[in-house]
Amino acid sequence: MSKLTYRNSQGQLVDMSTVAATKVKNEFGSVLEQAMHGGAVAITRHDLPKAVLLSYEEFVALVKDRAPQLNDLANEFDALLADMQTAKARQGMAKAFEAPASQLGRAAVTAARKARASSAKSSRRTSRSSRTT
């Protein structure tokens, strides 16, 4: 049995045993015990991982870890949406849609120049710091 490495629900890098699909078919009970005690077992076909058998505790921990992240993103989206609904934001969008093309073009060129200058400064800082280390 070879080993694969994966990051478990606690964030630790751990080895995961691999078992051929044929062995799983013939000896499911022992493979299940292995997954229950080891957290996870990779099931292979022709030496390539095709599935993973997880202990229930590992599954619950992995699923639980994802839920807060999704809620955090939803809260962030709601806050951004609320910011876009203010009177000031509405006025800014109205001005942008009423602006002539020449004014929009100048604003775009100015923003691009600022972005390019900012990018050049950060790349110079990065190259300087890499030389000093």
Summary of the structure (lengths in Angstrom):
residues: 133
radius of gyration: 26.9
end to end distance: 43.3
largest distance: 74.1
contacts: 291
relative contact order: 0.07
helix: 68%
strand: 20%
